[in-house]
Amino acid sequence: MESLTTTSYTRSKKWTLGLIMLTVVIISWVLSSFLINDIFEKDKYRKPFFITYLNTSIFIFYLIPMVKSFIKKAIQEGSCKISDFEEIFMEYNNESTKNDEEISLTSEEEEGNPNSKLSLYETIKLSGQFCIMWYLANLTTNASLSYTSVGSQTILSSTSSFFTLLVGYLAKTETFNRVKVMGLVLSFVGVVLITKIDSDVNSEFKKTALSIFIGNSFALVGALMYGVYTTLLKFKVKDDSRLNMKVFFGFVGVFNLIFLWPSLIIFNYTGVEKFQLPSSLDVILIIFVNCLITFVSDFCWVKAMLLTSPLTVTVGLSTTIPLAMLGDFLFKGEQLSLMYCIAAALICVSFFIINKDEGEN
């Protein structure tokens, strides 16, 4: 009985920590959006694909401590072996295990071994899978803006919560119930209303029927890919204590840096995005700050997802939409209508409904 109470308390602490990290992610992503939107709106440096590539590549710096230890050991022993890197990886894993408060009961039941951490090979493999799907999700989402309106793209991207629930149900990491469906519907209605408000105050978007169909299809594929890779992480890892997060993100940066640079050349020659380095100091500073934000916030995003659930994080991130518009009101003087306040309230209520239901489960 005491063990069960302790386990429940530990789960509660983990869930709370996950929500704190999710809050950090939401605030960070809204701040990042304002910074990047500033250089996009003023047409100082409209290079979304290059910025995305750069942001992800800096994850490689997470590997610096391990690489330093590897080089030091290689110099001391006079040889350089892959097995040495694996030993260093195990040492880092053992250190993180000592710092973990307690492995959750769920992990014990599903893995059989509470200290069953992912090996170096499994971590690298997961990094490669995540990197590919993450990049494809961003690629299709950004590409959709070339064919359809921002409003349509926002609405369709918000369906990622439905895909997360569906894929999670198939992977047995989520369960269907009326409360979750009601929360998702409220969130979707809120997003639709806010997008409509945003569309009303902006210029009309005129494209052909085929172009709109292509753009909407890209947006849906991006939403589906988000649901797949978030659920994949939860399904593969299950508990945050099993994954060495720094090594995971470090190799995401390695894969992105080495294998995804050809896409920049393709985009340049096809005219999708001409390659050009930033020239002005303010743009360089904004990109640098944005890289730092991504470096911290994406780490917190995965941690929050593993500590809570993919569905909670997905719906929670929908709150970036009303928060961003609130920022427009405070810093740009844009007016907030009654409909906007209602829509924002719907999104926030949906998050609390789903979080409460997920937390109880």
N, C-alpha and C positions, 0 to 999 in steps of 0.2 A: 504493500500500500504506500509506504514511504517512498519506495523507488518510483512508483507510478506518479506520485505527487511531484517528485524531483524532476522527472522527465517532462511532465506537463509544464512545470515552471521554466525549464530550459527551453522548451519549444516556444513558450510565450516570450521569453527574452530574445530568442532568435527572430521571431516574427516582428517584434518591436524594433529591433536593430535593422531588419529588412525595410521597414516602413521609413525609418530615419534616413537610410541610404537612398530610398526611392525619392524622398523629399529633396535630398541633395541633387539627385539626377534631374528632377523636374525643374528646379531653380537654375541649375547649370545649363540645361538645354535651352531654356527660355533666354537666358543671358547670351548664350552662344548664337541663338537665332537673331537676336537684336544686333549683335556685332556683325554677323555675316550679311544680314539684310541691309545694313547700312552701306556696305561697299557694293552690294548688288543694286540697290535702289539708285545710288549715285553713279552707277556704271563705272566704278573705279577698278573693279576686278571681278568680273562675272565668270568664274571658273569653278563651278560646283564639283566636277569630277576630280580635278586636280587637288582641290582642298580636301575632299573626302579621302583620296589616296594618301595625301600627306598626313592627315589626322590619324589614319590607321597605321601608317608606317612607323610613327613615333612610339608605338607600343613596344618596339624592339628594345627600347631603353629599360624595360622591365627585366631584361636578361643580363644587364650589366653586372650585378653582384655575382651571379653564377659564372659568367665569363671571366671575371677578374679572379675568382677562386680557381677556375680551371687553368688559366694561364699561370698563376702562381704555383699550382701543383705541378704543371708541366715543366716549369723552369727548375723546380726543386728536384724532380725525379729525372729530368733530362729526356723525357719522352712525352708524346702526345697521343693519348688513346681515348677512344669514345667511351670506354668503360669508366674512365676517370670522371667524365662528365655525368655519367649515370650515378656514380658514387656520390658526387656533389649534390645531385638532385635528391638522392635518398636522404642525405644529411639535412637538406633544407626541409624536406617533408617531415623528418623526425622532429625538427625544431618546431614546426608549425603544429604538429600533433600535441606537443607538450603545452602549447599555448591555447589549444582548444579547450573550452570549459567541459564539454561533454558531448558525445555523439548521440544524436537523437534516436529514439526507439524505432522510428520508421527505418532508419538506415540499418539498424541491427537486424531487423526482421527481413529486409530485402536483400542485404548483402551477406548475412551470416557472420561477417567479421567486422566489428565496429571500427577497426583501424585499416580497412581495405581502401587504401588510397590508390588513385589512378597512377599507373607506372609512367615513366618518361615517354615510352612509345605511345601509350594510350592518350596521354596529354597532347603530344604532338599531332597525333591523328585527329583528335577532337578539334584542335586549333585549325587544322587544314579544312575540315568539314565546315566549321563555323565561318572561316574566312571566305570561302567560296559562296556560301548561301547568304552571308551578311552583305557581301559585295553585290551579288545579284539583286538582292532586295533593294539596296540603295540605287543601283543602276537603273532598274525598272521604274522605281519611284521617281527619280530625277528625270528619266527619259519621258515619263508620262506628261510632265509639264510642258514639253515641246509640242504636244498634240492636243491636250485638253486644258480646261481651265483649272486654276488653283482651287476653286470651290469644289469642282467634281473630284479632283485629286484628293482633297482633304477628306471628303465624305467617304470615298472608296477606300482610302488608306485606313480609315477608322474601323473598317470591317475586319481588320486584323484581330480584334478581340473575339469576333465570331469564329474566325479560323483557328485562333489559339485554343478556344474551347473545343472545337471539333477535332483538331489534330491531337489535343491533349486527351480527349475522350478515347480516341483510337489507340493512343499510346499508354492509356490507363494512368495518366498523371492528373486528369481532371474528371469530374463527374457532372452529369447533367442534372439540374433541378430547376424548379420554377423561379426560385430567388435569383439564380445566376442569369437566367434568360430575361427576367424582368429588369435586372440591373443593366444588362447589355442593351436592351431596347431603349431604356432611359438615356444611356450614354450616347447611343446612335442618334436619337431624336435631338439631343442637345447639340451634337456636332453638326447635324443638318441645319438646325436653326441658326447657329453661329455662322456657318458657312454662307447661308442665305443673306444674313446681315452684312457679312464681309463682301459678298458679291454685289449687293445693292449700292454700296458706296464706292465701288470700283468700276472701271470701264468694262463694257461688254466684251466677251471673248467670242470672236467669230472664226469658226473653222468649218471645214466640210464634215459631212456625216462620217465618212471613212476615217478622217483624222481623229475625230472625237472617239470613235469606236476603238481605234488603236491606242489612244491615250488612256481611255478608261480600262482597257484590257491590261495595259502595263501597270496601272495603279492597283488593280486587283491581284495581279501576279506578285507585286511587291508586298501587298498585305498578306498573301498566302505564304510567301517566303519568310516573312517575319514570324508568322505563327509556327512555321516548321522549325526554324532554327532556335527559337526560344524554347519550344517543347523538346527539341533534340537535346539541348543542354540539360534540362531538368531530367529527362529520361535517362541520359547517359550518366549524369553525376549524382542525381538524387539528393545528396546532402553536400552543403558547401565545404565541409571539413575534408571531403574526399579529393578535392581538386586544388592543386597548387595554382592559385589564380595568377600569380605573377609570371610563372613559366608559361601558362596557357596564353595569356595576352602577349607575352614576349614572342612566342612563335606565330601568333596571329600577325604580328608586325613583320616578322621574317617572311612569311608566305606572301603577305600583301606587297612588301617591298620587292621581292624577287620575281613573283609570277604575274603581278597585275599591271606592271608598267607598260607592257605592249598595248594595253587598252588606250593609254594616253596617246600613243602614236596613231592608233586607228582613228580615235576621235579627232585628232589633228588633221589627218589627211582626208577624212570624210566630211570635215567641216562642222561636226557636232560640237566640238570645243577646240578652238585653236590654242596650241600650247604657248604659254607666255608666262615668264616669271614676273612676280610683282615688282614694281619699280619704286613707288612712293613709300616713304618711311611709315606713314600712318597705316597703310594697307599691310605692310610687313608686320607691324606691331599687332594689328587686329588678328592676323592669321596666327601669329605666335601665341597670343593669349587664347585663341580658340583651340589651338593644339593642346595647350595645357589643360583647358577645360575638358576636352575630349579624353585626354590621358587619365584624368581622375574620374570623370562622370561615367564613362563606359565600364570601368572597373567596378564602380558602385552599382551600376545597372545590373551586371551579371550577379554580383553578390546579393543584391536585393531580390532578384528573381529566384535564386537558390534558397534564400532564407525564407521567402514567402511562397509565391506561386507565379507561373507565367501569366495567368489570367489577371491576378491582382496587379502585377506590374504593367501589363498591357492597358488595362482600363485606367490605372493610375496615371499613365503617361498622357491620357486624353485630357487631363487637367492642364496640360501645357497650353492648350488652345485658349481657354478663357483667361489663363494667367498672362498669356502673351498680349491679348487684347486689353487686359487691365493695364499692362505696361504701356500700351499705346495711349491709353487714357491719361496715365500719370505723367509720361514723359513727352508725348507728342500732342497732347491736348485734344485727342479724338473723343467724341461724345459716346456715352454708353446708353443704349435704349433699354426700355423695360423688357423687351423681348430678349435682349442679350443677357440681362440679369437672370431671367427665367431659364434660359438655355444653360448658362454657367452653373446655376443651381442644380439642374438636372444631371449634369456631368458629375458634379461633386457628390450628389446624393447616390448616384449609381456606383461611384467608387466606394463609398462607405458601406453600401448594401453588400457588394461583392466581397469587399475586404472582411466584413463581419462574418459572412457565410463561409469564406475560405478559411478564416482564422479558427472558426468553431470546428470545421472539419479537420 
